[in-house]
Amino acid sequence: MSAPPSAEAIPVLDHGFVRLDGSLADDLSVVNAARVSFARRKEAMDDSDAGLVRFLMRERHGTPFEHNAFRFHVRCPIFVAREWFRHRIGSYNEFSMRYAEAKDDFYVPAPEDVRTQVGKPGAYTFERVPDELAAETRAALEQSYRSAFATYQGLVDKGIAREIARAVLPVGIYTEFFWTVNARALMNFLSLRNAETAQREIRMFAAAVEELFSTQMPITHAAFLQNGRSGP
Ligand SMILES: Cc1cc2nc3c(=O)[nH]c(=O)nc-3n(C[C@H](O)[C@H](O)[C@H](O)COP(=O)(O)OP(=O)(O)OC[C@H]3O[C@@H](n4cnc5c(N)ncnc54)[C@H](O)[C@@H]3O)c2cc1C
């Protein structure tokens, strides 16, 4: 797997990133898609267009938000990717541990991110643990990762196929994928994953995605916020 290939990559966690590999996305595409109903088209946004975007968002006229595309390049732990891939409206291509050898980058939470789970299903809170327990947890993860990777490497060195040897690797290992998605599905992702109820790790990736989204479609993003972070 590669290192972040460009300066625009937003670093996330200890070895991850999100970068916008390409896009065909602007606020004008939303209003022009809506106004094609009246055979009208504009070359630039004005105040009435911003109002139209807010109206479409509020009234859940979703399809005008689909005429655009964002292609993200993401590097994250497998357990984050697994949550991410549940978002079906979009296209994915992922690094293959059948065809390429795994790299020993594993997620070790920062001390302040080592947490305990308190409460009951549907109403959990996650609280920071004492420094000593955080250090012990980090050391246990590192030791376990080292051991798993040594076993993996040993099997590959003996000629075992990577597709078998990988079975020993934990979900804290990093993977990489491309994700192409339109703004409507993206806002659904953001409302669920850049949210207090989401796991902290995917939330940090979702926050990076949101930053890139807001740069490309600022008026749509503002309307999304105004609508209580609820997509159309
Ligand atoms: C906090 C949190 C906890 C979660 N916990 C669990 C869990 O314990 N177990 C678990 O299995 N999952 C869990 N999930 C995953 C969740 O159930 C969804 O699979 C995931 O969030 C993707 O959402 P989505 O279906 O809206 O997105 P997408 O798949 O991108 O779909 C976008 C929208 O398209 C429409 N759509 C897509 N496919 C269909 C379809 N087949 N039929 C009808 N409409 C469709 C829906 O309107 C959907 O909202 C959790 C998610 C979150 C955010």
The ligand as a MOL file (V3000), in Angstrom:
LIG
                    3D

  0  0  0     0  0            999 V3000
M  V30 BEGIN CTAB
M  V30 COUNTS 53 58 0 0 0
M  V30 BEGIN ATOM
M  V30 1 C -24.3860 4.2120 14.9030 0
M  V30 2 C -24.5940 3.0570 13.9550 0
M  V30 3 C -24.7020 1.7790 14.4480 0
M  V30 4 C -24.9060 0.7040 13.5760 0
M  V30 5 N -25.0100 -0.5480 14.0840 0
M  V30 6 C -25.2050 -1.6000 13.2500 0
M  V30 7 C -25.3220 -2.9300 13.7410 0
M  V30 8 O -25.2360 -3.1880 14.9470 0
M  V30 9 N -25.4840 -3.9410 12.8600 0
M  V30 10 C -25.6090 -3.7130 11.5110 0
M  V30 11 O -25.7810 -4.6660 10.7550 0
M  V30 12 N -25.5120 -2.4610 11.0220 0
M  V30 13 C -25.3120 -1.4140 11.8370 0
M  V30 14 N -25.1970 -0.1560 11.3210 0
M  V30 15 C -25.2310 0.0280 9.8590 0
M  V30 16 C -26.5880 0.5910 9.3940 0
M  V30 17 O -27.6300 -0.3240 9.6800 0
M  V30 18 C -26.5500 0.8620 7.8700 0
M  V30 19 O -26.3020 -0.3700 7.2010 0
M  V30 20 C -25.4890 1.8410 7.4700 0
M  V30 21 O -25.4860 2.9500 8.3310 0
M  V30 22 C -25.7220 2.2890 6.0320 0
M  V30 23 O -26.8150 3.1800 6.0120 0
M  V30 24 P -27.8000 3.2950 4.7870 0
M  V30 25 O -28.4630 1.9780 4.4870 0
M  V30 26 O -28.7220 4.4590 5.0690 0
M  V30 27 O -26.7910 3.7250 3.6010 0
M  V30 28 P -26.7670 3.2850 2.0670 0
M  V30 29 O -26.6150 1.8180 1.9680 0
M  V30 30 O -25.7460 4.1410 1.3880 0
M  V30 31 O -28.1930 3.6400 1.5510 0
M  V30 32 C -28.6080 5.0060 1.3890 0
M  V30 33 C -30.1350 5.0400 1.3590 0
M  V30 34 O -30.6080 4.3430 0.2000 0
M  V30 35 C -31.7940 3.6450 0.5270 0
M  V30 36 N -31.5460 2.1920 0.3550 0
M  V30 37 C -30.3610 1.5880 0.0700 0
M  V30 38 N -30.5390 0.2620 -0.0720 0
M  V30 39 C -31.8440 0.0270 0.1510 0
M  V30 40 C -32.6390 -1.1440 0.1810 0
M  V30 41 N -32.1280 -2.3600 -0.0300 0
M  V30 42 N -33.9310 -1.0270 0.4180 0
M  V30 43 C -34.5090 0.1800 0.6350 0
M  V30 44 N -33.8140 1.3430 0.6620 0
M  V30 45 C -32.4970 1.2640 0.4110 0
M  V30 46 C -32.1420 3.9840 1.9740 0
M  V30 47 O -32.9810 5.1080 1.9660 0
M  V30 48 C -30.7970 4.3350 2.5550 0
M  V30 49 O -30.8790 5.2020 3.6930 0
M  V30 50 C -25.0030 0.9250 12.1770 0
M  V30 51 C -24.8670 2.2390 11.6920 0
M  V30 52 C -24.6660 3.2920 12.5490 0
M  V30 53 C -24.5350 4.6780 11.9870 0
M  V30 END ATOM
M  V30 BEGIN BOND
M  V30 1 1 1 2
M  V30 2 1 2 3
M  V30 3 2 2 52
M  V30 4 2 3 4
M  V30 5 1 4 5
M  V30 6 1 4 50
M  V30 7 2 5 6
M  V30 8 1 6 7
M  V30 9 1 6 13
M  V30 10 2 7 8
M  V30 11 1 7 9
M  V30 12 1 9 10
M  V30 13 2 10 11
M  V30 14 1 10 12
M  V30 15 2 12 13
M  V30 16 1 13 14
M  V30 17 1 14 15
M  V30 18 1 14 50
M  V30 19 1 15 16
M  V30 20 1 16 17
M  V30 21 1 16 18
M  V30 22 1 18 19
M  V30 23 1 18 20
M  V30 24 1 20 21
M  V30 25 1 20 22
M  V30 26 1 22 23
M  V30 27 1 23 24
M  V30 28 2 24 25
M  V30 29 1 24 26
M  V30 30 1 24 27
M  V30 31 1 27 28
M  V30 32 2 28 29
M  V30 33 1 28 30
M  V30 34 1 28 31
M  V30 35 1 31 32
M  V30 36 1 32 33
M  V30 37 1 33 34
M  V30 38 1 33 48
M  V30 39 1 34 35
M  V30 40 1 35 36
M  V30 41 1 35 46
M  V30 42 1 36 37
M  V30 43 1 36 45
M  V30 44 2 37 38
M  V30 45 1 38 39
M  V30 46 1 39 40
M  V30 47 2 39 45
M  V30 48 1 40 41
M  V30 49 2 40 42
M  V30 50 1 42 43
M  V30 51 2 43 44
M  V30 52 1 44 45
M  V30 53 1 46 47
M  V30 54 1 46 48
M  V30 55 1 48 49
M  V30 56 2 50 51
M  V30 57 1 51 52
M  V30 58 1 52 53
M  V30 END BOND
M  V30 END CTAB
M  END
